[in-house]
Amino acid sequence: EQQIKNIMDGVKERQSSYYNRLY
């Protein structure tokens, strides 16, 4: 279960950095 949370956090970080690049 901990691994899943780590993956979700990684996806969130990747998405936020991706959006920051667009704007």
NORJO-V690768 format. One record per backbone hydrogen bond with DSSP energy under -0.5 kcal/mol. NH is the residue of the N-H (numbers start at 1). CO is the residue of the C=O. E is the energy in kcal/mol with one decimal. If there is no record, write none. Layout:
nh:NH co:CO e:E
nh:NH co:CO e:E
This chain:
nh:5 co:1 e:-1.9
nh:6 co:2 e:-2.3
nh:7 co:3 e:-2.3
nh:8 co:4 e:-2.6
nh:9 co:5 e:-2.7
nh:10 co:6 e:-2.4
nh:11 co:7 e:-2.6
nh:12 co:8 e:-2.6
nh:13 co:9 e:-2.6
nh:14 co:10 e:-2.5
nh:15 co:11 e:-2.8
nh:16 co:12 e:-2.8
nh:17 co:13 e:-2.4
nh:18 co:14 e:-2.0
nh:19 co:15 e:-2.7
nh:20 co:16 e:-2.5
nh:21 co:17 e:-1.6
nh:22 co:18 e:-1.4
nh:23 co:19 e:-2.1
